[in-house]
Structures are given as structure tokens and as C-alpha cells.
């Protein structure tokens, strides 16, 4: 075999089918990193046109299978695909001129297009299988990575065989392959925003029914808050899911409320304000107006000097800001100073406040007081993690609300375990530590354990009633839940 590309004999075989099989074999050698690929390839114009067509239709097929139902053909995506064919042609022209061998013009392009056809067909097969649910659940998380690896593999393999043939030094090979890997990886990630079949952009809307229902939803929700019990230190919960374009914030508040109602005795004394397109007609939205009105309404129902407010806000955040987003509505962000003013206006003395957001530690200085416990998902200059549509909780919410608080039923031990679990998860994912914060005022520190004694399921409204058995208590609980469900259902029907 000649070492020089100028002496390379690339004479085609007699029949088209023979050249086709030779190119398939050459591509197999290329993907294995063997320079035999260069001696088997048959770079004719007809082979270039044939595999250019098969690669194009294979990529169209994969893009179509990977797209959602509501999509449209995206010319920009097609241009992004064609870029690499042109790059390979240019590389072939450079090789042909440098080694004075015109037959080299189509060598990189043919090898690339054959490999691209095979890779696109493999991805299409996997995508088709996934539509029928025949893949294990864990595989869906790694498929995008796997598809990127396939693309990078064919590119690096092509560079590798030419590096060996041209006797690049190991340092040259390493630098060129590393540079190519970075470029190809970035390109592949960018192509995700410009696929050949792109999802249709559906502008968010709010129906007339949902628009007019909001006022009644907020009024009825606040009207139904149960009053305080004279001999009990009651807990009242206000949950705020601020960012409506990701479901995780809604899920975190709804699941936390369900836990607090059933396990911490807050049934009838909990209010949810949620931004999400799925709840516009059934729950009041979260905004500065609704938060302020909810705080004032809760204050009227509770004993503001003895009962406890448990306020939880979850959203995307910035420096002393929480994002309130519920398209197409334009909502003001909640800032730390305004929130403190609204709390002080309510007159509620005892406060447990949890802020789950990036940079949520920046809220501490404005919210802290001798009678307040402030818990944040991150330090003032740190991001927090887990804000994905696929999750039911953020990283902080999972560790604190879902795991530690049900276990300890006390805030400080729950927080201490939660930060350990969050740290482990962040290190595993390679994230910078979020550093959750726990700041408690002196008076709250002395009283918190007393308040926590009242965190128990369905405490009796009337302490003068005779004690009931565990079975009677269970039956009473079921009846109360049934009545509440019927009442909520009737409200929704109205």
C-alpha cells in the first residue's frame, strides 16, 4: 500500500453496485480507525450523489421521527446539515491540490456521507422503537448523549485515518482531534435549536372563562380559610409557585401542601397561589397582588400573635428577586423588600419562610427578624438546581420537603440532613454547591420546638370533646376529606 496520497489508486470498479459495496466496506474500516478505508473507497461522482441523497433522506427521516406532532419544515435546519457536506468537499479539494491527485476530491465527502447515512438510519431505528415504548425508562435520559457521540465518532474517525495516513505526530493528532471534538460537539448542541423539523410556536393564551374566573377563585379560596382555634397554636400555610412555564414549581407546592395538610394538620388552613397554564381555571395565580391579599386574609383568620405562618415560595430567582411568570399575563417580580412590607402589614408575628430559588439567600437580610425562621435553597450568590419539567421537586424541595421534613417533623434537623443530601447530589452532577441557608431569630429559636408540637394530623377543633378511638378518628378524617373534596368539586363546577 502506498503511503503517499499522491500515489493512491482510486480507480472505480466496473459496476455501480460494486462501488457501493466497496464504499460501505471502506466506511466500516473508517469507523474502526483503520486506514484500509482510504484504499477501499471509490469516490465517483455518482457515488457522491447517491450517498448525498441517502444521507439527506436519512437525516430527514430521523428529524421527523424525533419531532413532535405540531412541527414545520425548517430551512435553517437543512442548511446546517448541508454545511458538513460542503466542508468535506473543501477538504477533498485541499487534499487533491496538495497531493496532485484529482481523485481525492470526493474521498472525504463519500466516507462522511456513507457514515452519516448509517448513523442517521441507526438513530431513526432507535427513535422508532422508542415511540412504541420498547426502550427501558432510563435510556431516554442518555439517548441525546448517545446520538451526539455517534455524530462525533464519524467525524473523529475520518480525521483519525487521515492523520495516520499522513503521519501526523501524536501531538498533532491529539490537538486536531480535540479541537474537532469541541467544534463538532458545540455544533451538534446548537443544531438542537434549529432542527430540520421544528416545533410550531404556539403563543400562550388565556381564555375568557379563565380570565374572569380568577377573581372568584381568589375570593373563594381566601373565604374558605378556617379560623384559628383559641387553645391551639395553629399553623397556616401559603404556597407560591412563581414560574408558570415549568411544571416543577407547581408540583413542588402541590405535593408539599398535600403533605402538610395530611401530616401536619394544615387542612383548611393552607392556600396555594400557582402560576401554570394547567391551573388557570382552578387555582388563583401567584402575583404580588394575590400574595398580599392572601397574607392579609390569613392574618384575619389567625391569631397573629400566637399562630404561625408557614410561607413557601419557589421559582427562578435573582438578587433579591423572585420571578412571577404566567404568559400571556405580565406579572411584576416579587422583591425581598416588598415581601417584608407585606408581611409586616399583615401583623403576623411568627413566621417560617422558605424561599426555593437561585440566589434566594439574598432574601435573608430583608426577611429576618427575632420571630422569623428563614430557610433558603441557596446562598445569596449561588444557584440552586433541579428546575426541569420532568421533576416533581427541585433538588432542595426533594431533599427538604419530600425526604427530611416528613422524617424528622422538625425544621432544623430536617434542614441539616437536607443540606448533606443536596451536597451529595450536586457533587455527583458536577454542580457548584448551592449552600442552602438557615437563619433563625432568637425569639423563634426559643419557641420553635413549642410550635412544632402542634404539627400533627387533624388536631381537634374543640378540645372539650371526649377522646375518640383511633378507628373513629380515621373515619372522621375520611368524612372530613370527603366533604372537602365535594366542596372543592362543587366550586370548580360553578
C-alpha positions in Angstrom: 0.0 0.0 0.0 1.4 3.4 -0.9 2.0 5.8 1.9 1.6 8.9 -0.2 -1.9 10.1 -1.2 -0.4 11.3 -4.5 0.3 7.7 -5.5 -3.1 6.4 -4.3 -5.0 4.5 -7.0 -8.8 5.3 -6.6 -9.9 3.8 -9.9 -13.6 2.8 -9.7 -14.9 -0.7 -10.2 -16.9 -1.7 -13.2 -20.4 -1.7 -11.8 -22.3 0.8 -9.6 -23.2 -1.9 -7.1 -19.6 -2.9 -6.7 -18.5 0.6 -5.9 -21.4 1.0 -3.5 -20.4 -2.2 -1.5 -16.7 -1.0 -1.6 -17.7 2.3 -0.1 -19.8 0.6 2.6 -16.7 -1.6 3.4 -14.4 1.4 3.4 -16.7 3.2 5.9 -16.7 0.2 8.2 -12.9 0.4 8.2 -13.0 4.1 8.8 -15.3 3.7 11.9 -12.8 1.2 13.3 -10.0 3.7 12.8 -8.3 1.7 10.0 -6.5 3.3 7.1 -7.7 0.5 4.9 -10.7 2.8 4.4 -8.7 5.0 2.1 -7.8 2.1 -0.2 -11.3 0.7 -0.5 -13.2 3.9 -1.1 -14.5 4.5 -4.6 -15.1 8.3 -4.8 -17.0 8.6 -8.1 -19.4 11.5 -8.8 -22.3 9.0 -8.9 -21.4 7.5 -5.5 -21.2 11.1 -4.1 -24.6 11.9 -5.5 -26.2 8.6 -4.3 -24.9 8.8 -0.8 -25.6 12.5 -0.6 -29.2 11.7 -1.3 -29.4 8.8 1.1 -27.8 10.8 3.9 -30.2 13.7 3.3 -33.3 11.5 3.4 -32.0 9.5 6.4 -31.5 12.7 8.3 -34.9 14.0 7.2 -36.4 10.7 8.5 -34.7 10.9 11.9 -35.6 14.6 12.3 -39.2 13.8 11.5 -39.3 10.8 13.9 -37.7 12.9 16.7 -40.1 15.8 16.2 -43.4 16.5 18.0 -46.8 16.4 16.2 -47.1 20.1 15.6 -44.0 20.9 13.5 -43.0 22.6 10.3 -40.1 22.2 7.9 -37.2 24.4 8.9 -34.9 25.5 6.1 -32.3 26.7 8.5 -32.0 23.2 9.9 -31.4 21.8 6.4 -28.7 24.4 5.7 -27.0 23.4 9.0 -27.0 19.8 7.7 -25.6 20.6 4.3 -22.7 22.6 5.8 -20.8 19.4 6.6 -21.1 18.1 3.0 -19.5 21.3 1.8 -16.8 21.2 4.5 -15.9 17.6 3.3 -15.8 18.8 -0.4 -13.5 21.7 0.5 -11.2 19.2 2.5 -11.1 17.0 -0.6 -10.2 19.9 -2.8 -7.3 20.8 -0.5 -6.1 17.2 -0.4 -6.3 16.9 -4.2 -4.3 20.0 -4.8 -1.7 19.3 -2.1 -1.1 15.8 -3.4 -1.7 16.4 -7.1 -4.3 13.7 -7.2 -7.7 14.8 -8.6 -9.4 11.5 -7.5 -9.0 12.7 -3.8 -11.7 15.4 -4.3 -14.6 13.2 -3.3 -12.8 10.9 -0.8 -13.7 12.7 2.5 -17.2 13.5 1.3 -18.1 10.0 0.3 -16.7 8.5 3.5 -18.6 11.1 5.5 -21.9 10.7 3.6 -21.8 6.9 3.9 -21.1 7.1 7.7 -23.8 9.8 8.0 -26.4 7.6 6.3 -25.6 4.6 8.5 -25.7 6.7 11.7 -28.9 8.5 10.8 -30.6 5.2 9.9 -29.5 3.7 13.3 -30.8 6.8 15.1 -34.1 6.6 13.2 -34.5 2.9 14.2 -33.9 3.7 17.9 -36.3 6.7 17.7 -39.0 4.5 16.0 -38.6 1.8 18.7 -38.9 4.5 21.4 -42.3 5.6 20.0 -43.7 2.1 21.0 -42.3 2.3 24.5 -40.0 -0.7 23.9 -36.9 1.0 25.5 -36.2 1.0 29.2 -37.1 4.2 31.0 -33.5 5.0 32.0 -32.5 5.0 28.3 -34.4 8.2 27.4 -32.1 10.3 29.6 -28.9 9.1 27.7 -30.3 8.9 24.1 -29.4 12.6 23.3 -25.8 11.9 24.6 -25.6 8.7 22.6 -26.8 10.4 19.4 -24.2 13.1 19.9 -21.5 10.5 20.4 -22.5 8.8 17.1 -22.1 12.1 15.2 -18.7 12.9 16.8 -17.5 9.4 16.3 -17.9 9.5 12.5 -16.1 12.9 12.3 -13.2 11.9 14.6 -12.8 8.6 12.8 -12.4 10.4 9.5 -9.8 12.7 10.9 -8.0 9.8 12.6 -7.4 7.8 9.5 -6.1 10.7 7.5 -3.9 11.6 10.4 -2.4 8.1 10.4 -2.1 8.1 6.6 -0.3 11.5 6.6 1.8 10.5 9.6 0.8 13.3 11.8 2.7 13.3 15.1 0.7 12.1 18.2 0.7 15.7 19.5 -0.7 16.9 16.2 -3.4 14.2 16.2 -4.3 14.9 19.7 -4.7 18.7 19.2 -6.6 18.3 15.9 -8.9 15.6 17.3 -9.6 17.6 20.5 -10.3 20.8 18.5 -12.6 18.8 16.2 -14.4 17.2 19.1 -15.1 20.6 20.7 -16.3 22.1 17.4 -18.5 19.1 16.5 -20.0 18.9 20.0 -20.9 22.6 20.0 -22.4 22.4 16.5 -24.4 19.3 17.4 -25.8 21.1 20.5 -26.6 24.2 18.5 -28.5 22.2 15.9 -31.0 21.3 18.6 -32.3 24.8 18.3 -32.6 24.5 14.6 -33.8 21.0 13.7 -34.9 20.2 10.2 -38.5 19.8 11.6 -39.0 22.5 14.1 -41.9 22.6 16.7 -44.6 25.1 15.9 -44.5 28.1 18.2 -47.9 28.4 19.9 -48.3 31.8 21.6 -49.7 31.4 25.1 -53.3 32.5 25.6 -55.8 32.8 28.4 -59.4 32.1 27.8 -62.2 34.5 28.7 -63.6 32.0 31.2 -60.2 31.6 33.0 -59.7 35.4 32.9 -63.0 36.1 34.7 -62.7 33.1 37.0 -59.6 34.4 38.7 -61.2 37.0 40.8 -63.8 34.5 42.1 -61.1 31.8 42.6 -59.0 34.0 44.9 -62.0 35.3 46.8 -63.4 31.8 47.4 -60.1 30.4 48.3 -59.4 33.1 50.9 -63.0 33.0 52.2 -62.7 29.2 52.9 -59.7 29.6 55.3 -60.6 28.1 58.6 -60.4 30.4 61.7 -57.9 29.9 64.5 -58.6 27.6 67.4 -58.4 29.5 70.8 -56.5 26.8 72.7 -54.2 25.7 69.8 -51.2 27.3 68.2 -52.3 26.8 64.6 -50.1 26.8 61.6 -51.2 28.5 58.4 -49.5 27.7 55.0 -49.2 29.9 52.0 -47.5 28.2 49.0 -46.4 30.3 46.0 -45.3 28.8 42.7 -44.0 31.7 40.7 -42.7 30.5 37.4 -45.5 29.1 35.3 -43.5 27.9 32.3 -42.0 24.9 34.1 -44.2 22.3 35.9 -41.7 21.5 38.7 -42.7 24.6 40.7 -46.4 23.8 40.6 -45.7 20.2 41.5 -43.4 21.2 44.4 -46.1 23.4 46.0 -48.9 21.0 45.4 -47.1 18.0 46.8 -45.8 20.0 49.8 -49.4 21.2 50.5 -50.7 17.6 50.4 -48.1 16.6 52.9 -48.7 19.5 55.2 -52.5 19.0 55.1 -52.4 15.3 55.8 -49.4 15.1 58.2 -49.0 18.5 59.8 -52.7 19.3 60.3 -53.0 22.3 58.0 -56.1 21.1 56.2 -58.4 24.1 55.7 -55.6 26.4 56.7 -53.5 26.2 53.6 -53.6 28.4 50.5 -51.9 27.8 47.1 -51.1 30.5 44.6 -49.8 28.9 41.4 -48.7 30.1 38.0 -49.2 27.4 35.5 -51.3 27.2 32.3 -52.9 23.9 33.6 -54.3 25.6 36.7 -55.7 28.9 35.4 -59.3 27.9 35.8 -59.0 26.0 39.1 -56.4 27.9 41.3 -55.6 31.6 41.9 -52.5 32.8 40.2 -49.4 33.9 42.0 -48.7 37.6 41.8 -47.8 40.5 44.2 -51.5 41.3 44.4 -52.6 37.8 45.3 -49.8 37.2 47.7 -50.6 40.4 49.6 -54.3 39.7 49.6 -53.7 36.1 50.9 -51.4 37.3 53.7 -54.0 39.9 54.8 -56.8 37.3 54.7 -54.8 34.7 56.6 -54.0 37.3 59.2 -57.7 38.0 59.8 -58.4 34.3 60.4 -55.4 33.5 62.6 -54.2 34.8 66.0 -51.4 37.0 64.7 -49.5 37.0 68.0 -49.8 33.2 68.7 -50.2 31.2 65.5 -47.5 30.6 62.9 -47.4 31.4 59.2 -45.5 28.9 57.0 -44.7 30.7 53.8 -43.0 28.9 50.9 -42.1 30.5 47.6 -40.5 28.5 44.7 -39.5 30.0 41.4 -36.5 31.2 39.4 -34.7 33.9 41.2 -32.1 36.7 41.1 -30.6 39.2 43.5 -33.5 39.8 46.0 -36.0 38.9 43.3 -38.4 36.1 42.5 -39.8 35.7 39.0 -43.6 35.7 38.6 -44.3 34.4 35.1 -47.7 33.2 33.7 -47.9 34.0 30.0 -49.6 35.8 28.4 -50.1 37.8 31.7 -47.4 40.3 32.6 -46.6 40.0 36.3 -44.3 42.0 38.5 -41.4 40.2 40.1 -41.6 39.8 43.9 -38.7 41.6 45.6 -37.5 40.9 49.1 -38.2 44.4 50.4 -41.8 44.4 49.2 -42.4 40.9 50.6 -41.2 42.1 54.1 -43.5 45.1 53.9 -46.5 42.9 53.0 -45.7 40.6 55.9 -45.3 43.4 58.4 -48.6 45.0 57.1 -50.4 41.7 58.0 -49.2 41.9 61.6 -48.3 38.2 61.7 -45.6 37.8 64.3 -44.4 34.2 64.0 -43.1 33.3 60.5 -41.4 30.3 59.0 -40.3 31.3 55.4 -38.8 29.0 52.8 -37.5 30.6 49.6 -36.5 28.0 47.0 -34.8 29.7 44.1 -31.4 30.6 42.7 -29.7 33.3 44.8 -32.5 33.0 47.4 -30.1 33.8 50.2 -30.3 37.4 49.1 -33.8 37.5 50.7 -32.4 36.8 54.2 -31.4 40.3 55.2 -34.9 41.7 54.4 -36.9 38.9 55.8 -35.1 38.0 59.0 -36.4 39.2 62.4 -36.3 37.9 66.0 -39.6 36.0 65.4 -38.8 34.6 62.0 -37.1 31.5 60.6 -35.8 31.9 57.1 -34.7 28.9 55.0 -33.3 29.4 51.5 -32.3 26.9 48.8 -29.0 28.7 48.2 -26.7 31.4 49.3 -27.1 34.9 48.0 -24.5 34.4 45.3 -25.2 30.7 44.4 -27.6 29.0 42.0 -29.9 26.1 43.0 -30.7 23.2 40.8 -33.4 20.8 39.6 -35.7 23.1 37.7 -36.8 20.7 35.0 -40.3 19.8 33.7 -39.6 16.1 34.3 -39.1 16.6 38.1 -41.7 16.8 40.8 -39.3 18.7 43.1 -36.3 20.9 42.8 -33.1 19.5 44.4 -33.8 21.5 47.5 -37.5 20.6 47.6 -36.8 16.9 47.2 -34.3 16.8 50.0 -36.1 19.1 52.4 -39.9 18.8 51.8 -40.1 15.2 50.4 -37.4 13.4 52.4 -36.2 15.2 55.6 -39.2 17.1 56.9 -41.5 14.0 56.9 -38.8 12.0 58.6 -37.9 14.4 61.4 -41.0 16.6 61.7 -38.8 19.4 62.9 -37.2 22.1 60.8 -33.6 22.3 62.0 -32.8 18.5 61.9 -34.6 18.3 58.6 -32.6 21.1 57.2 -29.3 19.7 58.4 -29.9 16.3 56.7 -31.2 18.0 53.6 -28.1 20.0 53.0 -26.0 16.9 53.3 -28.2 15.1 50.7 -28.2 18.2 48.4 -24.4 18.4 48.6 -24.0 14.7 47.6 -26.3 15.2 44.6 -24.6 18.3 43.4 -21.2 16.7 43.6 -22.5 13.7 41.7 -23.8 16.0 39.0 -20.7 18.2 39.0 -22.5 21.4 40.1 -21.1 24.2 42.2 -22.5 23.9 45.8 -25.7 25.9 46.3 -25.1 26.3 50.0 -28.7 26.4 51.5 -29.1 28.8 54.4 -30.9 28.5 57.8 -31.3 31.8 59.8 -33.5 31.9 62.9 -34.3 34.8 65.2 -33.6 34.5 68.9 -37.3 34.5 69.9 -38.2 32.0 67.2 -35.4 29.8 68.4 -36.8 29.6 71.9 -40.4 29.0 70.6 -39.9 26.8 67.6 -40.0 23.4 69.4 -43.2 24.5 71.1 -44.7 25.4 67.8 -43.6 22.1 66.3 -45.6 20.2 68.8 -48.7 21.3 67.0 -47.6 19.8 63.7 -49.7 16.8 63.8 -52.6 15.4 61.7 -56.1 16.8 62.1 -56.0 18.2 65.6 -59.4 18.6 67.2 -61.1 21.9 66.7 -62.9 21.6 70.1 -60.7 20.3 72.9 -63.7 19.9 75.2 -65.0 16.9 73.1 -64.4 13.5 74.6 -61.5 11.5 73.3 -62.3 9.2 70.3 -60.8 5.9 69.3 -58.2 5.5 66.5 -60.9 3.9 64.3 -63.3 6.7 65.0 -60.6 9.3 64.3 -59.8 7.6 61.0 -63.5 7.6 60.0 -63.8 11.2 60.9 -60.8 12.1 58.9 -62.2 10.3 55.9 -65.5 12.1 56.2 -63.8 15.5 56.5 -61.7 14.8 53.4 -64.8 13.6 51.5 -66.6 16.8 52.4 -63.7 18.9 51.4 -63.4 17.2 48.1 -67.1 17.6 47.4 -66.9 21.3 48.3 -63.9 21.8 46.1 -65.6 19.9 43.3 -68.7 22.0 43.6 -66.6 25.1 43.4 -64.9 24.0 40.2 -68.2 23.1 38.6 -69.6 26.6 39.4 
